[in-house]
Every structure is written in structure tokens, then in C-alpha cells.
């Protein structure tokens, strides 16, 4: 009798345990959701996330908190999500750097961008514009390439730091054009752009938010945009690919991921809600002046994109001879 009772009790406990994940999905969310942003407050990534969080809270019926955790090339914020429970209550604003480049540049990286995260949706894309000092005689990408080839090693390109998206964009440009420039890394966009305006460096790949106002004022000259398609606000500006470097594509992107192992129905719910937010005309209008394109997709599509970006930038780094540090 005791044995039969014990077996029955164990069976009942297993049955209850088996229904727990289903109940958790059905009740999701039952508490506040946190989005970890690996940047300090006030920047464009933080502003974007807070705009999404405010609207996501309305859709989920629970508070959505933005938790800023900068540091260590975005690894501090990433690890906070990797180590969180796989329940959909902690998201991470990943980027080109944290999800595609760090795996090649950070020797002591503690996370795997593919295995340790569940992709939710791509969020926003910021095309990189090829800008030069106005004194540079080239007025097109073809003329720029000819100028660079004529004097290998003479000219310079700026970036916002070693291993950054702007650094990778410059390295890829050299590889695809057979040119040789000196890379000048800066600690952020402000000093890089300042030296470009002053003529201390030749060129830069930079986001539109900082570069286009200087183009409008005549302090910089833009030759092309690095995105796959032309920038809608400057329809006459060619892409780098159209202008003489077929297949070239470089943009900065940000997207949402959560902890690996999160139930797929929860991931799909988050993807749908965030995607619906990003597709609204109001959100598009809010970020268009900063040359930001809202680009939601599906978890599967975002996962494929992350893997593709890892492979692409890994090849660029290998050809450039850059080793993890």
C-alpha cells in the first residue's frame, strides 16, 4: 500500500511540475520586465530603448524597466542577461559590437552570442556614411579610391575605437578596394569627428546623427552611404556599393535578445509586441531625423542575421590581422 501511495504521489508531483512551464507562459508577464542597456543614460541607444519600453509596458500590462549597465565593451550588460533566469523577464539591447564583433576581438569573452541568447527582433539600423574633409579633392567614391591607390599609406581614416563598427567599416573598405590607409582610433565619435572637420584625418564612416548636420553646414563632405539601399532622406546619394565597391555594406544595428532557453511562445510574444511598436508611424517619425531606420523582423530572421554578421566581420578581422585582446 505504501509503495502504491508513493508512486501515486511522485506521479502527481511530476504532473504538476510538467504543467509549471505552461502556466508560466500563460501567465506571462506577471511582474515587471527589465531591458538591460549596455550604455550610459542619454545616448541614442538608451533613448530608443526607453521609447520602446514605455510602449511595451502598455502592451504587456506590466512595468518595463530600463537598466543601464555600461562597461567592458558591453560585456557587463550582456552577462547580466546571460545569467538571468530563462523566463522572458530580462532582455538585452544587443548590437553589432556585443553580438557580432566581440566574439572576435575580446579574448576573455564570457558569453557566446549565439548559444547564450535567444533572438527576439532586430530593432534599429543606423547607416554609416562615408564622409571626408572638404579639402579632400575627391568628389566621388571612385575618385577617392583612385586618390588612395596613388599614395598607399599616406591617408588616414578615423574610428570611434579599435574593434568598433566604424573601424570594421574602414577595414572592409580597404580590403574591398585594394587601398591602404592608416587607422586612427579615437575614444568616441566626438573627437573623431572634430579631427575630421579640422583636417587631421582624411575620412570616416560615421552615423548620420553626427555627420549629416556637419555636411549640411559645409564642414564635411559626404560621398556615399554604406547601407544596402539608398538613404530615404538623401535619395540622390549613392550607396558605396553603387558608387564603385560592389557588395559593400556597413551599418550599425541594435536588436533585442533574451536569455537562452526562454520558452519560444514568450519570445514570439515579445517579438510581436516590439515589432508592432516599431512599425508605427509615430516611432518612425521620432527617429527619422537622427538617420535611424526601424527594422523589426522575426526571431528566426534576427538569429540568422546575427550569425551572418559574426561570419562577415570575422573574415574582415582575419584579413586585417587583428587579434583578440
Order of alpha helices (4+ residues) and beta strands (2+ residues): alpha-beta-alpha-beta-alpha-beta-alpha-beta-alpha-beta-alpha-beta-alpha-beta-alpha-beta-beta-alpha-alpha-beta-alpha
